[in-house]
Amino acid sequence: MPVFDASGLVDDHWIVLGDADPLPAGAPVLLTWERIARDGEAAFAGRDPRGVAISSDFDVAKLLPLLPRIGLVVVKPANFKDGRVFSVGRLLRQRYGFNGDLRIQGEFIPDQVPFLVRCGYSSFEAAPGFDLDAALRLLKVFAFNYQTGLADKNIFALRHNQPAAGRA
Amino acid sequence: MYQYDAYDQAMVDTRVAEFRDQVARRLSGALSEEHFRPLRLLNGLYLQLHAYMLRVAIPYGTLTSRQMRTLADIAEKYDRGYGHFTTRQNIQYNWIKLEQAPDILADLAAVQMHAIQTSGNVIRNVTADHFAGVAKDEVEDPRIAAEIIRQWSTFHPEFSFLPRKFKIAVTADTKDRAAVKFHDIGIAIVKDAKGAPAYDVYVGGGMGRTPFVAPLIKSKLPKTELLSYLDATLRVYNRYGRRDNIYKARIKILVDALGPEEFARQVEDEWQLTRQEHINLPPEEEARIRAFFAPPAYTTEAADLAANMPGTNDPAFRAWLSTNTHAHKAAGYSIVTISLKPIGGIPGDASTAEMNRVADLADTYSLGEIRVTHEQNLILPHVRRSQLHALWTELKTAGLAVANAGLVTDIIACPGLDYCALANARSIPIAQRISERFADLDRQHSVGELKIKISGCINACGHHHAGHIGILGVDRKGEEFYQILLGGSGAEDASIGTILGPGFSADGVVDAVETIVNTYVDLRQPGEPFLAAVRRVGNGPFKERLYARV
């Protein structure tokens, strides 16, 4: 399925491996958390970074010791109403300082993409029929936001540091 | 009162544009109903039995006269000349066309209002004591915290797809008029050991099919830490609340399953981290918001401060004074309740003409300010005592001077089967029949304070669990039946009513309520209110009288 980021479609170079597939040499591979947990150091085979796929109910604290060696985290929601993906994103980015690619894969809707970006997601792998144009358009709708502690333009800070931007 | 700046205005204006885009995509078929549903709910738009219903937020129940006139205009332009004030400081319009909804949102945005997050599995419109800022004994104006919460919760990226809806209420008085212990989070502003305001945080209250009185989860949270604590609480809920069963998905179920101590521990652990993550409001921003809630300039004229007031020789005026006015913190002023419960009327309904009239009266008598109560009445918060009689006279002419606030005909009722797709039974006609049965005002006043609350199904939008007398409509083999509960309270002494016995038919329930009231009158001690009597004697004497005659 196509992968996009905030600028549009991107080439995805990650190779998805099943839990029994042999590790190819030198290629960026995406493994399940179960495989990494099972194989330990062998899952890395001396080659960083790896990608890891987790479900939305995964305890992300378990990734903490591995994060410097992980280049991609793929989060899979149970369905499009599964709001746990947003907490996973904020924890990985803000609390654990993950700075690789954070991707949602599966069922989500264009109108959630701005929220996903604000929670730290950097790439998106959507189901067929996904309205990519709408998602990219919606990303440009809100110029600033109320919530503190996020990596976007915060109204509480803007009010006291800069003049207001005026009516949208 | 809070005034939007350019940022607040841009947020609501942008929301209108965004929703217009969503409606256009839905009407063109680009957006499926399944995917559109949570989006329209985020804008307060429900699909009801007969039409779309739009729920408009009245944050913490505070309105200007200008905003009230817009609500009246919307009723006229897009609905059938009515609006319905709800139990959560919202107003609902029941006959909305989907394609007009964006225009309504634009009309609202023009007067700094919105329908953002009035439904859906999000943090809903934040509510507060309707006497905020004027209650004699409050620690501080709870609307300051409520406005901070309104902004923080608006389009919160992490908490817009929660397991279930999430309601927050704030009070700052020992007398709780906001039912905080029946909310997902209830905040009571108290004084800490040094006398400074702090927050007691109750989590996991609620009504619905599994009612809970919220336990105290955090005592005396420092005010500066509000947002990091809310973030921590919501995050624990968002991650661990149940998503497999919508009837088990509210935070109250999580708090109950973990136990309040373990839930509090998990939130505490999370909070120790969130409080270091720059989530708390900058102090200069708290100061900016606080300044909007500074008290208005009150009169100091001698006539207002004098003890005697014109008109008190009129017994009808005196009756109204006793139920529909309350002590104000400024000398010479009263808080006035405008009852939206005329005898035989629909609780909480107001016509375009009535809304416009209230707006005019607010301009003349109440510094242009109006409040909406969770008991579905309106408040004029700043009325000079010297003008009470003149106001009452004008209210009487408008049919808005019913002296029944807090009495047996001041009934809360959900929309019920007349409008709601979830209901099992009608609520409004039951409220109307009970109201007619107790139409005699002298009788109501002699019965005293008595809160009847009616829900048309177990979702409990009519707060039947918290009624002194609660009525729950159920469907029994295709017929409407009504169970009666006794002894609930939504106030500081929050409690959940208990079911009396077998249910009654629509006609029978009105007789049953009268029997209960008569039983109370017979057994009460001098000066003993209904709820106190029920708590003293239990359900037994009421059961005996009710079911003996069957």
Interface residues (C-beta under 8 A of the other chain):
Chain A: D57 A78 F80 K81 D82 G83 R84 F86 S87 G89 R90 Q94 R95 I109 D111 Q112 P114 F115 L116 R118 C119 D131 A134 R137 L138 V141 F142 A143 F144 N145 Y146 Q147 T148 G149 L150 I155 F156 A157 L158 R159 H160 A164 A165 G166 R167 A168
Chain B: D5 A6 Y7 D8 Q9 A10 M11 D13 T14 A17 E18 D21 Q22 R25 A30 L31 H35 P38 L39 N121 Q151 W152 T154 F155 H156 P157 E158 F159 S160 F161 L162 P163 L227 D231 R235 N238 R239 R243 L273 T274 E277 H278 I279 N280 L281 P282 E284 E285 R288
